[in-house]
Amino acid sequence: MLEKYFQFDGDSDDAAIEKHKRLLAVQAALEISKAAVSSSTANSGIRSQMDLRNVAQEVASLADAIQDALEGYEEN
């Protein structure tokens, strides 16, 4: 869905790699969020709207955590 987001930035290899890593972390965060909102325990209506608002506020933090965990793994 977001694969071509940075396609025309013209960044150097290092910048492009960092952006690609961030993109993968955000995609993972969105998949986790999508699963959480659509789970069988998620209520419909107002509750789902609240879940989506919470997800929207936390996607960046979740992506940061995913990226930090992966970068920590690379260092070991």
C-alpha positions, 0 to 999 in steps of 0.5 A: 500500500505504501511501497511507492511513498518514497519512490521519487525522493531521489535520496542517496543509498543511506537515506533511501535505506533509512526511509525504507526501514521506517516504511516497513516499521510503519507498515507493521504498525498499521497491520498490528493496529488493523488486527487490533481494531478488527478483532473479535473483541472490538466493539462496533460503532462508537467503540471502533471510532475510539479505537481508530482514534487511539490507533491513529495517535499511536501508530508512530510510537508503535513504529518507533518501538518496532524499529528500535527492536529491530535495530537492537537485534541488528546490534547483537 
